[in-house]
Amino acid sequence: MKESKMPFETALTQALDMRVPVVAAPLGRGSSAEFLGAMANSGSFGFTALPHMPEETVGDELAKMKRATNGRFGANISLIADQRNRLAAALDAGVRVFSLWQGDLEPYVRRIKDAGGLVFWTVGSAEDAARAKDSGVDFIVSQGNESGGHFVGTAPTMSLLPSIVDAAKGVPVVAAGGIADGRGLAAALALGACGVWMGTRFVASTESANHRGYKERVVAARATDLVETELFDPAGHEFPHSVIRNSTFSKWEAAGRPPIGQRPGEGEPISRFPNGKPLNRYNAAAPWDAMGGDWEASPLYAGATVELVHDVKPVAQIISEIEVEAEAALDRIVSLRTGR
């Protein structure tokens, strides 16, 4: 594989001091200090998910991540519940890059901007994108419905992304959903994005703190193994998410897809969280590396790019290959115009 010729230069690489415009989505407990450090060292950038941290440990966990990355990482916050305490702890820990989705973002944007931070906002429609500039958002994440895990997009990336770029009023757009290699990065750039946001590919990375069995399931899966469901969310906070079919989903399906309160095995502990609290079946937490018990019963979040993930690789290798593949794809486009 040839060596990269020059760094990419986009609004995203400039804002986050990156060499390659690739962002790792939050991977639940998989976004460890080691993983985020590997992303930073590779010239890219990663986010961790604040809601997966108990409020009392947010500061300590973020301090480890800050040391591993020299401060080059971001925090993701789902606004389906009050997250002001976690936001305050993250700001106190020195985090200045945040991604938001769901819920009322304005109060959080104001607090982050007052602290000198950057805000990414994940959207699934051109209508939301049109509000980003007035809301003070710095970057829009256009999330197609090929995404793994939770998603808000209702259309595929190839049609959604250009519509969001058109509606964004100049706010830079990052493409998410259906992207796992350099060809996807080149396609996103051609459609007006300034970079890409990837999750499934990085679950199957050496450094991610996701369970080894989960990584192997991602590598082995094909698109036909994926199901779109709201099964693993708590009552009242259900959002669509894409997962690999597992024993919990199959048992629920065989029971006739009963509602919350009537599902088979509901309330049954399948493992324990690191703080000792029981982890029950149907909980939204994906399996992490040290998880004991029935890890396979937890949600195995993954998107359509399982078709492109064939092995577990170090982050540095993934980023290097993306960089070279994207440059080759862009060179091919140029050659079509020049006839060379």
ZAPARO-473422 format. One line per 3 residues: number of its first residue (from 1); their letters; for each residue x, y, z of C-alpha. Coordinates in steps of 0.001 Angstrom, whole numbers, plus 500000, padded with zeros to 6 digits. Example, Ala and Ser with C-alpha at 12.3 -4.5 7.8 and 13.67 -1.06 7.14 Angstrom:
% residues 2
1	AS	512300,495500,507800 | 513670,498940,507140 $
***
This chain:
% residues 340
1	MKE	500000,500000,500000 | 501418,503362,498977 | 502223,506018,501536 $
4	SKM	499908,508988,502040 | 500984,512052,500070 | 499631,514930,502088 $
7	PFE	497210,515613,504942 | 493590,516413,504218 | 492519,519960,504957 $
10	TAL	488871,520563,505777 | 486912,522577,508326 | 486948,519480,510544 $
13	TQA	490707,518875,510423 | 491375,522549,511062 | 489028,522784,514060 $
16	LDM	490277,519601,515743 | 493930,519591,514612 | 493498,516317,512696 $
19	RVP	495437,514839,509804 | 492592,512654,508536 | 488938,513830,508766 $
22	VVA	487695,510704,510544 | 485815,510805,513846 | 485022,507757,515967 $
25	APL	481482,507709,517272 | 481014,506976,520976 | 481188,503201,521487 $
28	GRG	479604,502967,524935 | 482215,501587,527313 | 484288,500722,524270 $
31	SSA	485539,504322,524081 | 488231,503799,526695 | 491231,506015,527368 $
34	EFL	493378,503577,525379 | 491039,503690,522385 | 490715,507482,522396 $
37	GAM	494487,507796,522756 | 494961,505578,519709 | 492558,507757,517725 $
40	ANS	494397,510941,518735 | 497811,509440,517979 | 496630,508358,514520 $
43	GSF	495746,511920,513539 | 492002,511432,513959 | 489551,512052,516815 $
46	GFT	487156,510125,519050 | 484166,510747,521301 | 483232,509083,524567 $
49	ALP	479653,508675,525799 | 479031,510574,529052 | 475691,508881,529869 $
52	HMP	477509,505547,530246 | 479461,506978,533187 | 477970,507256,536686 $
55	EET	477794,510948,537597 | 480148,510459,540532 | 482924,509012,538319 $
58	VGD	482697,511342,535295 | 485579,513563,536403 | 487968,510697,537149 $
61	ELA	487177,508836,533909 | 487594,511936,531787 | 490891,512762,533510 $
64	KMK	492293,509389,532330 | 491102,510097,528798 | 492598,513565,528851 $
67	RAT	495997,512163,529850 | 495858,509490,527149 | 494902,511923,524380 $
70	NGR	496612,515125,525521 | 493107,516556,525632 | 492247,515632,522036 $
73	FGA	488887,513897,522465 | 485243,514820,522800 | 482231,513910,524903 $
76	NIS	478865,512788,523543 | 475658,513580,525428 | 472205,512170,524712 $
79	LIA	469643,514711,525905 | 466768,512325,526585 | 467376,513028,530290 $
82	DQR	468827,515904,532314 | 472581,515823,531684 | 473571,519161,533216 $
85	NRL	475593,517570,536015 | 477591,515440,533583 | 478140,518444,531328 $
88	AAA	479404,520507,534264 | 481770,517709,535323 | 483090,517398,531766 $
91	LDA	483705,521133,531484 | 485450,521092,534860 | 487644,518269,533534 $
94	GVR	488701,520441,530614 | 486630,518881,527828 | 485802,521473,525168 $
97	VFS	484403,519394,522297 | 480896,517985,522659 | 478414,516160,520491 $
100	LWQ	474711,516425,521272 | 471645,514641,520004 | 467977,514209,520929 $
103	GDL	466168,516580,523274 | 466457,520345,523774 | 469996,521335,522847 $
106	EPY	469873,525144,523299 | 470704,525300,527063 | 473618,522911,526551 $
109	VRR	474934,524792,523523 | 474925,528065,525474 | 476852,526522,528374 $
112	IKD	479418,524919,526072 | 479904,528043,523965 | 480269,530208,527072 $
115	AGG	483154,527907,528068 | 484802,528317,524658 | 483806,524889,523386 $
118	LVF	482753,523363,520064 | 479381,521714,519482 | 478526,518876,517100 $
121	WTV	474809,518187,516627 | 473540,514918,515169 | 470501,515358,512923 $
124	GSA	468471,513203,510582 | 466625,515788,508518 | 467218,518931,506497 $
127	EDA	464669,520724,508694 | 466854,520231,511768 | 469983,521174,509838 $
130	ARA	468403,524496,508908 | 468188,525384,512633 | 471823,524620,513408 $
133	KDS	473342,527993,512553 | 470866,529981,514648 | 471359,527511,517527 $
136	GVD	475112,528208,517651 | 476118,524717,516509 | 479633,524457,515033 $
139	FIV	479267,521159,513143 | 476296,519119,511970 | 476505,515325,511940 $
142	SQG	474263,514040,509143 | 473222,510580,510301 | 471872,508234,507655 $
145	NES	469721,505262,508543 | 472542,502815,507745 | 474099,503790,511079 $
148	GGH	474760,501301,513818 | 473497,501836,517337 | 470967,504612,517853 $
151	FVG	470110,506731,514866 | 467805,509606,513961 | 468127,509492,510177 $
154	TAP	465159,508357,508123 | 466956,508283,504757 | 470162,506698,503444 $
157	TMS	473345,508752,503640 | 473686,509197,499869 | 470386,511107,499678 $
160	LLP	470284,512596,503180 | 473786,514089,503244 | 473474,516459,500240 $
163	SIV	470070,517643,501439 | 471556,518496,504839 | 474573,520222,503263 $
166	DAA	472145,522339,501222 | 470110,523241,504306 | 473017,523887,506679 $
169	KGV	473539,527584,505801 | 477301,527153,505788 | 477637,525083,508967 $
172	PVV	480148,522300,508153 | 478640,518825,507885 | 480137,515485,508968 $
175	AAG	478703,512345,507334 | 477610,509355,509429 | 476063,506053,508413 $
178	GIA	477277,503455,505939 | 480923,504589,505958 | 483809,502340,506990 $
181	DGR	486682,502907,504573 | 488480,505464,502429 | 486066,505091,499540 $
184	GLA	483260,506157,501865 | 485305,509147,503018 | 485917,510208,499403 $
187	AAL	482217,509838,498595 | 481241,511930,501614 | 483689,514670,500655 $
190	ALG	482299,514643,497114 | 478783,515133,498524 | 479856,518201,500505 $
193	ACG	480888,516785,503876 | 484043,517921,505687 | 484669,514497,507215 $
196	VWM	483090,511264,508392 | 481791,509817,511653 | 482257,506042,512032 $
199	GTR	481243,503583,514721 | 480941,499980,513551 | 484446,499894,512028 $
202	FVA	485965,501028,515325 | 484060,498555,517477 | 486189,495971,515668 $
205	STE	489469,497691,516497 | 492199,496250,518670 | 492129,499112,521174 $
208	SAN	488391,499479,521655 | 487259,498247,525058 | 484315,496371,523586 $
211	HRG	484040,492666,524412 | 486150,490391,522232 | 483079,488328,521382 $
214	YKE	481217,491462,520300 | 484081,492371,517962 | 484011,488865,516496 $
217	RVV	480258,489108,515926 | 480737,492388,514037 | 483387,490782,511809 $
220	AAR	481214,487723,511139 | 477944,489608,510589 | 476339,490542,507301 $
223	ATD	473598,493065,506670 | 470974,490315,506849 | 471960,489711,510483 $
226	LVE	470958,493257,511473 | 467614,494249,512936 | 466144,497692,513521 $
229	TEL	464425,497840,516886 | 463693,499912,519987 | 464008,496860,522224 $
232	FDP	466992,497923,524316 | 465785,501363,525382 | 463927,502165,528635 $
235	AGH	460203,502903,528547 | 459454,506410,527390 | 462873,506891,525813 $
238	EFP	462684,504499,522878 | 464661,505421,519778 | 465434,503261,516757 $
241	HSV	468703,501387,516951 | 470423,498859,514722 | 471822,495725,516339 $
244	IRN	473040,492276,515356 | 470347,489720,516113 | 471153,488015,519425 $
247	STF	469527,485671,521939 | 467562,488445,523675 | 466045,489687,520432 $
250	SKW	465279,486145,519214 | 463530,485175,522462 | 461470,488359,522411 $
253	EAA	460554,487807,518770 | 459574,484174,519421 | 457324,485392,522264 $
256	GRP	455384,487565,519823 | 457239,490850,520464 | 455410,491691,523708 $
259	PIG	455560,495225,525181 | 457747,496397,528044 | 456633,494669,531239 $
262	QRP	455761,491434,529447 | 459017,490548,527712 | 460696,487173,528400 $
265	GEG	463478,487422,530968 | 462671,491009,531885 | 464422,492004,535117 $
268	EPI	466792,489043,534837 | 470432,489932,535635 | 472805,488896,532863 $
271	SRF	475930,490539,534324 | 477090,493367,536581 | 478358,496857,535881 $
274	PNG	481895,497718,537053 | 480400,499400,540140 | 478663,496154,541125 $
277	KPL	475122,497096,540132 | 473218,494380,538262 | 472974,494613,534486 $
280	NRY	469572,493315,533463 | 468408,491894,530171 | 467185,494622,527771 $
283	NAA	469570,497211,529224 | 471047,499543,526566 | 474692,498871,527551 $
286	APW	476742,497074,524909 | 479222,494402,526071 | 482586,495702,527278 $
289	DAM	485889,493850,527510 | 485710,492793,531171 | 481978,492015,531161 $
292	GGD	481191,488636,532672 | 478016,486616,532536 | 475892,486434,529391 $
295	WEA	477566,489198,527361 | 475893,488048,524135 | 472457,488937,525542 $
298	SPL	473389,492634,525568 | 472738,494779,522483 | 475348,494248,519765 $
301	YAG	475131,497621,518059 | 476254,497602,514422 | 475314,499192,511121 $
304	ATV	475290,498289,507449 | 479074,498594,507251 | 479411,495106,508743 $
307	ELV	479621,494223,505044 | 482966,496071,504949 | 484471,494950,508275 $
310	HDV	486386,491714,507805 | 488862,491719,510687 | 489907,493345,513940 $
313	KPV	492755,495819,513348 | 494707,498421,515309 | 493312,501938,515042 $
316	AQI	496513,503224,513411 | 496175,500672,510624 | 492494,501464,510083 $
319	ISE	493188,505187,509794 | 496211,504682,507530 | 494219,502485,505175 $
322	IEV	491326,504954,505097 | 493718,507769,504282 | 495381,505937,501396 $
325	EAE	492097,504548,500033 | 490473,507984,500063 | 493375,509564,498229 $
328	AAL	493301,506792,495619 | 489546,507236,495147 | 489899,510994,494740 $
331	DRI	492756,510452,492261 | 490488,508177,490219 | 487871,510909,490063 $
334	VSL	490450,513415,488846 | 491714,510961,486220 | 488200,510630,484810 $
337	RTG	488221,514342,484078 | 491760,514522,482745 | 491690,511252,480820 $
340	R	494911,510055,482454 $
***
